Amino acid sequence: MIRMDRHCQVVGASLTGKRPVDDKTYASMAVLSDRLERLRHSPLFAGVTFSPHVEQLRQHAEVAVG
């Protein structure tokens, strides 16, 4: 059985409207963004990106935090 990471669950639930977009969502987005950047250092994952919906949420998080 595959267990989904808590940060993925928080962001997924926020995207589907099952939970509000709040500081917890933004914190989870920051963690996931950091993980993605580390993955991109490998040639195998260099082209991996967030979905358009997650990217939009990430941009909102940058504005809210910044």
PQR file of N, CA, C, O and H, with PARSE charges and radii, in Angstrom:
ATOM      1  N   MET A   1       0.837  -1.183   0.000 -0.4000 1.5000
ATOM      2  CA  MET A   1       0.000   0.000   0.000 -0.0000 2.0000
ATOM      3  C   MET A   1       0.885   1.250   0.000  0.5500 1.7000
ATOM      4  O   MET A   1       1.892   1.310   0.705 -0.5500 1.4000
ATOM      5  N   ILE A   2       0.500   2.227  -0.787 -0.4000 1.5000
ATOM      6  CA  ILE A   2       1.252   3.476  -0.868 -0.0000 2.0000
ATOM      7  C   ILE A   2       0.622   4.486   0.083  0.5500 1.7000
ATOM      8  O   ILE A   2      -0.587   4.719   0.058 -0.5500 1.4000
ATOM      9  H   ILE A   2      -0.318   2.178  -1.360  0.4000 1.0000
ATOM     10  N   ARG A   3       1.463   5.075   0.917 -0.4000 1.5000
ATOM     11  CA  ARG A   3       0.997   6.084   1.866 -0.0000 2.0000
ATOM     12  C   ARG A   3       1.330   7.466   1.303  0.5500 1.7000
ATOM     13  O   ARG A   3       2.474   7.724   0.929 -0.5500 1.4000
ATOM     14  H   ARG A   3       2.444   4.885   0.938  0.4000 1.0000
ATOM     15  N   MET A   4       0.347   8.341   1.243 -0.4000 1.5000
ATOM     16  CA  MET A   4       0.579   9.679   0.712 -0.0000 2.0000
ATOM     17  C   MET A   4       1.176  10.569   1.800  0.5500 1.7000
ATOM     18  O   MET A   4       0.734  10.549   2.949 -0.5500 1.4000
ATOM     19  H   MET A   4      -0.582   8.131   1.546  0.4000 1.0000
ATOM     20  N   ASP A   5       2.160  11.328   1.427 -0.4000 1.5000
ATOM     21  CA  ASP A   5       2.809  12.278   2.312 -0.0000 2.0000
ATOM     22  C   ASP A   5       1.792  13.295   2.834  0.5500 1.7000
ATOM     23  O   ASP A   5       0.890  13.709   2.106 -0.5500 1.4000
ATOM     24  H   ASP A   5       2.519  11.344   0.494  0.4000 1.0000
ATOM     25  N   ARG A   6       1.941  13.688   4.081 -0.4000 1.5000
ATOM     26  CA  ARG A   6       1.008  14.635   4.708 -0.0000 2.0000
ATOM     27  C   ARG A   6       0.967  15.969   3.955  0.5500 1.7000
ATOM     28  O   ARG A   6      -0.104  16.557   3.801 -0.5500 1.4000
ATOM     29  H   ARG A   6       2.674  13.352   4.672  0.4000 1.0000
ATOM     30  N   HIS A   7       2.102  16.439   3.495 -0.4000 1.5000
ATOM     31  CA  HIS A   7       2.125  17.713   2.767 -0.0000 2.0000
ATOM     32  C   HIS A   7       1.334  17.603   1.464  0.5500 1.7000
ATOM     33  O   HIS A   7       0.645  18.543   1.069 -0.5500 1.4000
ATOM     34  H   HIS A   7       2.971  15.961   3.621  0.4000 1.0000
ATOM     35  N   CYS A   8       1.435  16.463   0.807 -0.4000 1.5000
ATOM     36  CA  CYS A   8       0.647  16.227  -0.410 -0.0000 2.0000
ATOM     37  C   CYS A   8      -0.840  16.193  -0.084  0.5500 1.7000
ATOM     38  O   CYS A   8      -1.657  16.710  -0.847 -0.5500 1.4000
ATOM     39  H   CYS A   8       1.995  15.699   1.128  0.4000 1.0000
ATOM     40  N   GLN A   9      -1.191  15.592   1.036 -0.4000 1.5000
ATOM     41  CA  GLN A   9      -2.594  15.522   1.446 -0.0000 2.0000
ATOM     42  C   GLN A   9      -3.155  16.912   1.711  0.5500 1.7000
ATOM     43  O   GLN A   9      -4.264  17.231   1.283 -0.5500 1.4000
ATOM     44  H   GLN A   9      -0.528  15.173   1.656  0.4000 1.0000
ATOM     45  N   VAL A  10      -2.392  17.736   2.415 -0.4000 1.5000
ATOM     46  CA  VAL A  10      -2.847  19.094   2.745 -0.0000 2.0000
ATOM     47  C   VAL A  10      -3.064  19.902   1.470  0.5500 1.7000
ATOM     48  O   VAL A  10      -4.105  20.539   1.306 -0.5500 1.4000
ATOM     49  H   VAL A  10      -1.491  17.476   2.763  0.4000 1.0000
ATOM     50  N   VAL A  11      -2.091  19.878   0.571 -0.4000 1.5000
ATOM     51  CA  VAL A  11      -2.208  20.641  -0.676 -0.0000 2.0000
ATOM     52  C   VAL A  11      -3.345  20.092  -1.532  0.5500 1.7000
ATOM     53  O   VAL A  11      -4.127  20.861  -2.091 -0.5500 1.4000
ATOM     54  H   VAL A  11      -1.246  19.360   0.704  0.4000 1.0000
ATOM     55  N   GLY A  12      -3.441  18.781  -1.636 -0.4000 1.5000
ATOM     56  CA  GLY A  12      -4.517  18.169  -2.416 -0.0000 2.0000
ATOM     57  C   GLY A  12      -5.891  18.529  -1.885  0.5500 1.7000
ATOM     58  O   GLY A  12      -6.794  18.849  -2.657 -0.5500 1.4000
ATOM     59  H   GLY A  12      -2.806  18.156  -1.181  0.4000 1.0000
ATOM     60  N   ALA A  13      -6.052  18.480  -0.574 -0.4000 1.5000
ATOM     61  CA  ALA A  13      -7.343  18.823   0.031 -0.0000 2.0000
ATOM     62  C   ALA A  13      -7.662  20.302  -0.168  0.5500 1.7000
ATOM     63  O   ALA A  13      -8.824  20.664  -0.356 -0.5500 1.4000
ATOM     64  H   ALA A  13      -5.318  18.220   0.054  0.4000 1.0000
ATOM     65  N   SER A  14      -6.651  21.149  -0.127 -0.4000 1.5000
ATOM     66  CA  SER A  14      -6.871  22.580  -0.365 -0.0000 2.0000
ATOM     67  C   SER A  14      -7.272  22.839  -1.812  0.5500 1.7000
ATOM     68  O   SER A  14      -8.132  23.677  -2.081 -0.5500 1.4000
ATOM     69  H   SER A  14      -5.707  20.854   0.025  0.4000 1.0000
ATOM     70  N   LEU A  15      -6.655  22.125  -2.735 -0.4000 1.5000
ATOM     71  CA  LEU A  15      -6.985  22.295  -4.153 -0.0000 2.0000
ATOM     72  C   LEU A  15      -8.403  21.839  -4.476  0.5500 1.7000
ATOM     73  O   LEU A  15      -9.051  22.410  -5.354 -0.5500 1.4000
ATOM     74  H   LEU A  15      -5.956  21.444  -2.517  0.4000 1.0000
ATOM     75  N   THR A  16      -8.885  20.824  -3.781 -0.4000 1.5000
ATOM     76  CA  THR A  16     -10.225  20.295  -4.058 -0.0000 2.0000
ATOM     77  C   THR A  16     -11.303  20.937  -3.200  0.5500 1.7000
ATOM     78  O   THR A  16     -12.477  20.586  -3.317 -0.5500 1.4000
ATOM     79  H   THR A  16      -8.358  20.361  -3.069  0.4000 1.0000
ATOM     80  N   GLY A  17     -10.919  21.876  -2.338 -0.4000 1.5000
ATOM     81  CA  GLY A  17     -11.897  22.572  -1.508 -0.0000 2.0000
ATOM     82  C   GLY A  17     -12.315  21.815  -0.262  0.5500 1.7000
ATOM     83  O   GLY A  17     -13.263  22.217   0.412 -0.5500 1.4000
ATOM     84  H   GLY A  17      -9.966  22.162  -2.243  0.4000 1.0000
ATOM     85  N   LYS A  18     -11.628  20.727   0.061 -0.4000 1.5000
ATOM     86  CA  LYS A  18     -11.969  19.950   1.254 -0.0000 2.0000
ATOM     87  C   LYS A  18     -11.417  20.575   2.526  0.5500 1.7000
ATOM     88  O   LYS A  18     -11.837  20.223   3.628 -0.5500 1.4000
ATOM     89  H   LYS A  18     -10.857  20.400  -0.486  0.4000 1.0000
ATOM     90  N   ARG A  19     -10.486  21.491   2.377 -0.4000 1.5000
ATOM     91  CA  ARG A  19      -9.959  22.241   3.514 -0.0000 2.0000
ATOM     92  C   ARG A  19      -9.605  23.631   3.002  0.5500 1.7000
ATOM     93  O   ARG A  19      -9.380  23.816   1.805 -0.5500 1.4000
ATOM     94  H   ARG A  19     -10.145  21.777   1.481  0.4000 1.0000
ATOM     95  N   PRO A  20      -9.554  24.603   3.897 -0.5600 1.5000
ATOM     96  CA  PRO A  20      -9.248  25.966   3.447  0.2800 2.0000
ATOM     97  C   PRO A  20      -7.788  26.109   3.027  0.5500 1.7000
ATOM     98  O   PRO A  20      -6.919  25.357   3.468 -0.5500 1.4000
ATOM     99  N   VAL A  21      -7.544  27.086   2.170 -0.4000 1.5000
ATOM    100  CA  VAL A  21      -6.170  27.458   1.828 -0.0000 2.0000
ATOM    101  C   VAL A  21      -5.718  28.413   2.923  0.5500 1.7000
ATOM    102  O   VAL A  21      -6.211  29.536   3.032 -0.5500 1.4000
ATOM    103  H   VAL A  21      -8.250  27.697   1.812  0.4000 1.0000
ATOM    104  N   ASP A  22      -4.776  27.951   3.724 -0.4000 1.5000
ATOM    105  CA  ASP A  22      -4.336  28.720   4.881 -0.0000 2.0000
ATOM    106  C   ASP A  22      -2.831  28.578   5.073  0.5500 1.7000
ATOM    107  O   ASP A  22      -2.127  28.088   4.190 -0.5500 1.4000
ATOM    108  H   ASP A  22      -4.374  27.039   3.635  0.4000 1.0000
ATOM    109  N   ASP A  23      -2.342  29.013   6.238 -0.4000 1.5000
ATOM    110  CA  ASP A  23      -0.906  28.951   6.505 -0.0000 2.0000
ATOM    111  C   ASP A  23      -0.357  27.530   6.430  0.5500 1.7000
ATOM    112  O   ASP A  23       0.783  27.324   6.014 -0.5500 1.4000
ATOM    113  H   ASP A  23      -2.913  29.412   6.955  0.4000 1.0000
ATOM    114  N   LYS A  24      -1.162  26.555   6.829 -0.4000 1.5000
ATOM    115  CA  LYS A  24      -0.724  25.157   6.756 -0.0000 2.0000
ATOM    116  C   LYS A  24      -0.537  24.738   5.294  0.5500 1.7000
ATOM    117  O   LYS A  24       0.405  24.017   4.964 -0.5500 1.4000
ATOM    118  H   LYS A  24      -2.089  26.722   7.166  0.4000 1.0000
ATOM    119  N   THR A  25      -1.435  25.194   4.429 -0.4000 1.5000
ATOM    120  CA  THR A  25      -1.308  24.914   2.995 -0.0000 2.0000
ATOM    121  C   THR A  25      -0.027  25.539   2.456  0.5500 1.7000
ATOM    122  O   THR A  25       0.729  24.894   1.729 -0.5500 1.4000
ATOM    123  H   THR A  25      -2.200  25.780   4.696  0.4000 1.0000
ATOM    124  N   TYR A  26       0.213  26.794   2.816 -0.4000 1.5000
ATOM    125  CA  TYR A  26       1.399  27.488   2.325 -0.0000 2.0000
ATOM    126  C   TYR A  26       2.682  26.840   2.847  0.5500 1.7000
ATOM    127  O   TYR A  26       3.672  26.758   2.120 -0.5500 1.4000
ATOM    128  H   TYR A  26      -0.401  27.318   3.406  0.4000 1.0000
ATOM    129  N   ALA A  27       2.672  26.385   4.087 -0.4000 1.5000
ATOM    130  CA  ALA A  27       3.842  25.706   4.644 -0.0000 2.0000
ATOM    131  C   ALA A  27       4.092  24.393   3.904  0.5500 1.7000
ATOM    132  O   ALA A  27       5.238  24.056   3.604 -0.5500 1.4000
ATOM    133  H   ALA A  27       1.868  26.452   4.677  0.4000 1.0000
ATOM    134  N   SER A  28       3.037  23.663   3.614 -0.4000 1.5000
ATOM    135  CA  SER A  28       3.178  22.407   2.867 -0.0000 2.0000
ATOM    136  C   SER A  28       3.678  22.672   1.455  0.5500 1.7000
ATOM    137  O   SER A  28       4.498  21.915   0.936 -0.5500 1.4000
ATOM    138  H   SER A  28       2.106  23.936   3.858  0.4000 1.0000
ATOM    139  N   MET A  29       3.196  23.736   0.833 -0.4000 1.5000
ATOM    140  CA  MET A  29       3.676  24.094  -0.507 -0.0000 2.0000
ATOM    141  C   MET A  29       5.166  24.412  -0.480  0.5500 1.7000
ATOM    142  O   MET A  29       5.895  24.045  -1.402 -0.5500 1.4000
ATOM    143  H   MET A  29       2.531  24.352   1.255  0.4000 1.0000
ATOM    144  N   ALA A  30       5.620  25.089   0.566 -0.4000 1.5000
ATOM    145  CA  ALA A  30       7.041  25.417   0.680 -0.0000 2.0000
ATOM    146  C   ALA A  30       7.883  24.145   0.788  0.5500 1.7000
ATOM    147  O   ALA A  30       8.937  24.036   0.161 -0.5500 1.4000
ATOM    148  H   ALA A  30       5.027  25.387   1.315  0.4000 1.0000
ATOM    149  N   VAL A  31       7.415  23.192   1.580 -0.4000 1.5000
ATOM    150  CA  VAL A  31       8.134  21.919   1.725 -0.0000 2.0000
ATOM    151  C   VAL A  31       8.180  21.183   0.391  0.5500 1.7000
ATOM    152  O   VAL A  31       9.232  20.692  -0.019 -0.5500 1.4000
ATOM    153  H   VAL A  31       6.559  23.280   2.090  0.4000 1.0000
ATOM    154  N   LEU A  32       7.038  21.109  -0.281 -0.4000 1.5000
ATOM    155  CA  LEU A  32       6.982  20.399  -1.561 -0.0000 2.0000
ATOM    156  C   LEU A  32       7.814  21.104  -2.632  0.5500 1.7000
ATOM    157  O   LEU A  32       8.447  20.444  -3.456 -0.5500 1.4000
ATOM    158  H   LEU A  32       6.183  21.508   0.051  0.4000 1.0000
ATOM    159  N   SER A  33       7.819  22.422  -2.626 -0.4000 1.5000
ATOM    160  CA  SER A  33       8.642  23.174  -3.584 -0.0000 2.0000
ATOM    161  C   SER A  33      10.121  22.890  -3.358  0.5500 1.7000
ATOM    162  O   SER A  33      10.880  22.710  -4.310 -0.5500 1.4000
ATOM    163  H   SER A  33       7.305  22.958  -1.957  0.4000 1.0000
ATOM    164  N   ASP A  34      10.522  22.853  -2.098 -0.4000 1.5000
ATOM    165  CA  ASP A  34      11.913  22.551  -1.771 -0.0000 2.0000
ATOM    166  C   ASP A  34      12.287  21.144  -2.231  0.5500 1.7000
ATOM    167  O   ASP A  34      13.359  20.940  -2.801 -0.5500 1.4000
ATOM    168  H   ASP A  34       9.906  23.000  -1.325  0.4000 1.0000
ATOM    169  N   ARG A  35      11.423  20.196  -1.989 -0.4000 1.5000
ATOM    170  CA  ARG A  35      11.679  18.814  -2.417 -0.0000 2.0000
ATOM    171  C   ARG A  35      11.804  18.720  -3.936  0.5500 1.7000
ATOM    172  O   ARG A  35      12.678  18.026  -4.454 -0.5500 1.4000
ATOM    173  H   ARG A  35      10.552  20.362  -1.525  0.4000 1.0000
ATOM    174  N   LEU A  36      10.920  19.427  -4.642 -0.4000 1.5000
ATOM    175  CA  LEU A  36      10.965  19.387  -6.102 -0.0000 2.0000
ATOM    176  C   LEU A  36      12.270  19.988  -6.619  0.5500 1.7000
ATOM    177  O   LEU A  36      12.877  19.457  -7.549 -0.5500 1.4000
ATOM    178  H   LEU A  36      10.210  19.991  -4.220  0.4000 1.0000
ATOM    179  N   GLU A  37      12.695  21.083  -6.020 -0.4000 1.5000
ATOM    180  CA  GLU A  37      13.948  21.706  -6.454 -0.0000 2.0000
ATOM    181  C   GLU A  37      15.128  20.760  -6.250  0.5500 1.7000
ATOM    182  O   GLU A  37      16.021  20.696  -7.095 -0.5500 1.4000
ATOM    183  H   GLU A  37      12.202  21.514  -5.265  0.4000 1.0000
ATOM    184  N   ARG A  38      15.141  20.029  -5.144 -0.4000 1.5000
ATOM    185  CA  ARG A  38      16.217  19.061  -4.911 -0.0000 2.0000
ATOM    186  C   ARG A  38      16.161  17.928  -5.929  0.5500 1.7000
ATOM    187  O   ARG A  38      17.202  17.467  -6.398 -0.5500 1.4000
ATOM    188  H   ARG A  38      14.415  20.081  -4.457  0.4000 1.0000
ATOM    189  N   LEU A  39      14.959  17.475  -6.277 -0.4000 1.5000
ATOM    190  CA  LEU A  39      14.818  16.414  -7.277 -0.0000 2.0000
ATOM    191  C   LEU A  39      15.318  16.857  -8.646  0.5500 1.7000
ATOM    192  O   LEU A  39      15.899  16.065  -9.389 -0.5500 1.4000
ATOM    193  H   LEU A  39      14.113  17.850  -5.896  0.4000 1.0000
ATOM    194  N   ARG A  40      15.091  18.111  -8.972 -0.4000 1.5000
ATOM    195  CA  ARG A  40      15.470  18.626 -10.288 -0.0000 2.0000
ATOM    196  C   ARG A  40      16.976  18.633 -10.518  0.5500 1.7000
ATOM    197  O   ARG A  40      17.420  18.777 -11.657 -0.5500 1.4000
ATOM    198  H   ARG A  40      14.620  18.754  -8.368  0.4000 1.0000
ATOM    199  N   HIS A  41      17.764  18.482  -9.467 -0.4000 1.5000
ATOM    200  CA  HIS A  41      19.220  18.422  -9.629 -0.0000 2.0000
ATOM    201  C   HIS A  41      19.645  17.144 -10.345  0.5500 1.7000
ATOM    202  O   HIS A  41      20.741  17.072 -10.900 -0.5500 1.4000
ATOM    203  H   HIS A  41      17.403  18.365  -8.542  0.4000 1.0000
ATOM    204  N   SER A  42      18.786  16.151 -10.331 -0.4000 1.5000
ATOM    205  CA  SER A  42      19.061  14.903 -11.043 -0.0000 2.0000
ATOM    206  C   SER A  42      18.558  15.025 -12.479  0.5500 1.7000
ATOM    207  O   SER A  42      17.449  15.509 -12.705 -0.5500 1.4000
ATOM    208  H   SER A  42      17.896  16.209  -9.880  0.4000 1.0000
ATOM    209  N   PRO A  43      19.353  14.595 -13.440 -0.5600 1.5000
ATOM    210  CA  PRO A  43      18.901  14.634 -14.839  0.2800 2.0000
ATOM    211  C   PRO A  43      17.600  13.858 -15.061  0.5500 1.7000
ATOM    212  O   PRO A  43      16.828  14.179 -15.965 -0.5500 1.4000
ATOM    213  N   LEU A  44      17.366  12.855 -14.248 -0.4000 1.5000
ATOM    214  CA  LEU A  44      16.137  12.063 -14.392 -0.0000 2.0000
ATOM    215  C   LEU A  44      14.878  12.874 -14.101  0.5500 1.7000
ATOM    216  O   LEU A  44      13.811  12.588 -14.643 -0.5500 1.4000
ATOM    217  H   LEU A  44      17.993  12.595 -13.513  0.4000 1.0000
ATOM    218  N   PHE A  45      15.005  13.892 -13.238 -0.4000 1.5000
ATOM    219  CA  PHE A  45      13.838  14.651 -12.807 -0.0000 2.0000
ATOM    220  C   PHE A  45      13.894  16.124 -13.215  0.5500 1.7000
ATOM    221  O   PHE A  45      13.083  16.926 -12.752 -0.5500 1.4000
ATOM    222  H   PHE A  45      15.872  14.124 -12.797  0.4000 1.0000
ATOM    223  N   ALA A  46      14.837  16.478 -14.070 -0.4000 1.5000
ATOM    224  CA  ALA A  46      15.042  17.881 -14.441 -0.0000 2.0000
ATOM    225  C   ALA A  46      13.796  18.524 -15.043  0.5500 1.7000
ATOM    226  O   ALA A  46      13.584  19.724 -14.872 -0.5500 1.4000
ATOM    227  H   ALA A  46      15.496  15.826 -14.446  0.4000 1.0000
ATOM    228  N   GLY A  47      12.979  17.758 -15.738 -0.4000 1.5000
ATOM    229  CA  GLY A  47      11.799  18.307 -16.395 -0.0000 2.0000
ATOM    230  C   GLY A  47      10.512  18.204 -15.597  0.5500 1.7000
ATOM    231  O   GLY A  47       9.446  18.559 -16.098 -0.5500 1.4000
ATOM    232  H   GLY A  47      13.152  16.783 -15.878  0.4000 1.0000
ATOM    233  N   VAL A  48      10.594  17.724 -14.365 -0.4000 1.5000
ATOM    234  CA  VAL A  48       9.391  17.552 -13.547 -0.0000 2.0000
ATOM    235  C   VAL A  48       8.919  18.910 -13.041  0.5500 1.7000
ATOM    236  O   VAL A  48       9.712  19.713 -12.548 -0.5500 1.4000
ATOM    237  H   VAL A  48      11.461  17.435 -13.958  0.4000 1.0000
ATOM    238  N   THR A  49       7.623  19.154 -13.169 -0.4000 1.5000
ATOM    239  CA  THR A  49       7.038  20.413 -12.694 -0.0000 2.0000
ATOM    240  C   THR A  49       5.740  20.123 -11.948  0.5500 1.7000
ATOM    241  O   THR A  49       5.191  19.024 -12.026 -0.5500 1.4000
ATOM    242  H   THR A  49       6.980  18.502 -13.570  0.4000 1.0000
ATOM    243  N   PHE A  50       5.267  21.125 -11.230 -0.4000 1.5000
ATOM    244  CA  PHE A  50       3.958  21.037 -10.599 -0.0000 2.0000
ATOM    245  C   PHE A  50       2.880  21.154 -11.674  0.5500 1.7000
ATOM    246  O   PHE A  50       3.127  21.679 -12.760 -0.5500 1.4000
ATOM    247  H   PHE A  50       5.714  22.018 -11.166  0.4000 1.0000
ATOM    248  N   SER A  51       1.694  20.662 -11.363 -0.4000 1.5000
ATOM    249  CA  SER A  51       0.558  20.846 -12.265 -0.0000 2.0000
ATOM    250  C   SER A  51       0.218  22.337 -12.306  0.5500 1.7000
ATOM    251  O   SER A  51       0.624  23.079 -11.411 -0.5500 1.4000
ATOM    252  H   SER A  51       1.494  20.235 -10.482  0.4000 1.0000
ATOM    253  N   PRO A  52      -0.514  22.790 -13.321 -0.5600 1.5000
ATOM    254  CA  PRO A  52      -0.889  24.207 -13.384  0.2800 2.0000
ATOM    255  C   PRO A  52      -1.649  24.679 -12.139  0.5500 1.7000
ATOM    256  O   PRO A  52      -1.447  25.807 -11.690 -0.5500 1.4000
ATOM    257  N   HIS A  53      -2.512  23.839 -11.579 -0.4000 1.5000
ATOM    258  CA  HIS A  53      -3.269  24.231 -10.387 -0.0000 2.0000
ATOM    259  C   HIS A  53      -2.361  24.395  -9.174  0.5500 1.7000
ATOM    260  O   HIS A  53      -2.513  25.338  -8.398 -0.5500 1.4000
ATOM    261  H   HIS A  53      -2.676  22.922 -11.943  0.4000 1.0000
ATOM    262  N   VAL A  54      -1.426  23.481  -9.020 -0.4000 1.5000
ATOM    263  CA  VAL A  54      -0.484  23.569  -7.901 -0.0000 2.0000
ATOM    264  C   VAL A  54       0.442  24.760  -8.104  0.5500 1.7000
ATOM    265  O   VAL A  54       0.769  25.452  -7.140 -0.5500 1.4000
ATOM    266  H   VAL A  54      -1.303  22.714  -9.651  0.4000 1.0000
ATOM    267  N   GLU A  55       0.865  25.009  -9.319 -0.4000 1.5000
ATOM    268  CA  GLU A  55       1.728  26.155  -9.606 -0.0000 2.0000
ATOM    269  C   GLU A  55       1.017  27.464  -9.262  0.5500 1.7000
ATOM    270  O   GLU A  55       1.629  28.377  -8.706 -0.5500 1.4000
ATOM    271  H   GLU A  55       0.600  24.447 -10.102  0.4000 1.0000
ATOM    272  N   GLN A  56      -0.257  27.554  -9.586 -0.4000 1.5000
ATOM    273  CA  GLN A  56      -1.031  28.754  -9.247 -0.0000 2.0000
ATOM    274  C   GLN A  56      -1.113  28.923  -7.730  0.5500 1.7000
ATOM    275  O   GLN A  56      -0.960  30.033  -7.220 -0.5500 1.4000
ATOM    276  H   GLN A  56      -0.754  26.813 -10.036  0.4000 1.0000
ATOM    277  N   LEU A  57      -1.350  27.844  -7.021 -0.4000 1.5000
ATOM    278  CA  LEU A  57      -1.397  27.895  -5.559 -0.0000 2.0000
ATOM    279  C   LEU A  57      -0.034  28.295  -5.001  0.5500 1.7000
ATOM    280  O   LEU A  57       0.039  29.067  -4.044 -0.5500 1.4000
ATOM    281  H   LEU A  57      -1.474  26.942  -7.435  0.4000 1.0000
ATOM    282  N   ARG A  58       1.037  27.783  -5.584 -0.4000 1.5000
ATOM    283  CA  ARG A  58       2.389  28.120  -5.132 -0.0000 2.0000
ATOM    284  C   ARG A  58       2.664  29.614  -5.310  0.5500 1.7000
ATOM    285  O   ARG A  58       3.279  30.243  -4.449 -0.5500 1.4000
ATOM    286  H   ARG A  58       0.978  27.157  -6.361  0.4000 1.0000
ATOM    287  N   GLN A  59       2.209  30.175  -6.426 -0.4000 1.5000
ATOM    288  CA  GLN A  59       2.399  31.605  -6.661 -0.0000 2.0000
ATOM    289  C   GLN A  59       1.608  32.433  -5.658  0.5500 1.7000
ATOM    290  O   GLN A  59       2.087  33.471  -5.201 -0.5500 1.4000
ATOM    291  H   GLN A  59       1.710  29.664  -7.125  0.4000 1.0000
ATOM    292  N   HIS A  60       0.410  31.991  -5.311 -0.4000 1.5000
ATOM    293  CA  HIS A  60      -0.385  32.681  -4.292 -0.0000 2.0000
ATOM    294  C   HIS A  60       0.314  32.595  -2.942  0.5500 1.7000
ATOM    295  O   HIS A  60       0.292  33.551  -2.167 -0.5500 1.4000
ATOM    296  H   HIS A  60       0.021  31.147  -5.681  0.4000 1.0000
ATOM    297  N   ALA A  61       0.932  31.458  -2.660 -0.4000 1.5000
ATOM    298  CA  ALA A  61       1.653  31.279  -1.399 -0.0000 2.0000
ATOM    299  C   ALA A  61       2.826  32.244  -1.315  0.5500 1.7000
ATOM    300  O   ALA A  61       3.082  32.814  -0.255 -0.5500 1.4000
ATOM    301  H   ALA A  61       0.951  30.682  -3.289  0.4000 1.0000
ATOM    302  N   GLU A  62       3.541  32.434  -2.417 -0.4000 1.5000
ATOM    303  CA  GLU A  62       4.666  33.365  -2.427 -0.0000 2.0000
ATOM    304  C   GLU A  62       4.203  34.785  -2.145  0.5500 1.7000
ATOM    305  O   GLU A  62       4.879  35.524  -1.429 -0.5500 1.4000
ATOM    306  H   GLU A  62       3.333  31.971  -3.279  0.4000 1.0000
ATOM    307  N   VAL A  63       3.072  35.172  -2.692 -0.4000 1.5000
ATOM    308  CA  VAL A  63       2.528  36.511  -2.464 -0.0000 2.0000
ATOM    309  C   VAL A  63       2.081  36.656  -1.013  0.5500 1.7000
ATOM    310  O   VAL A  63       2.335  37.683  -0.385 -0.5500 1.4000
ATOM    311  H   VAL A  63       2.523  34.571  -3.274  0.4000 1.0000
ATOM    312  N   ALA A  64       1.419  35.633  -0.480 -0.4000 1.5000
ATOM    313  CA  ALA A  64       0.906  35.686   0.890 -0.0000 2.0000
ATOM    314  C   ALA A  64       2.034  35.718   1.915  0.5500 1.7000
ATOM    315  O   ALA A  64       1.935  36.413   2.926 -0.5500 1.4000
ATOM    316  H   ALA A  64       1.213  34.798  -0.990  0.4000 1.0000
ATOM    317  N   VAL A  65       3.091  34.978   1.663 -0.4000 1.5000
ATOM    318  CA  VAL A  65       4.201  34.902   2.608 -0.0000 2.0000
ATOM    319  C   VAL A  65       5.164  36.059   2.406  0.5500 1.7000
ATOM    320  O   VAL A  65       5.681  36.620   3.372 -0.5500 1.4000
ATOM    321  H   VAL A  65       3.172  34.414   0.841  0.4000 1.0000
ATOM    322  N   GLY A  66       5.405  36.417   1.152 -0.4000 1.5000
ATOM    323  CA  GLY A  66       6.382  37.452   0.801 -0.0000 2.0000
ATOM    324  C   GLY A  66       5.912  38.794   1.081  0.5500 1.7000
ATOM    325  O   GLY A  66       6.631  39.763   0.836 -0.5500 1.4000
ATOM    326  H   GLY A  66       4.985  35.961   0.367  0.4000 1.0000
TER
END
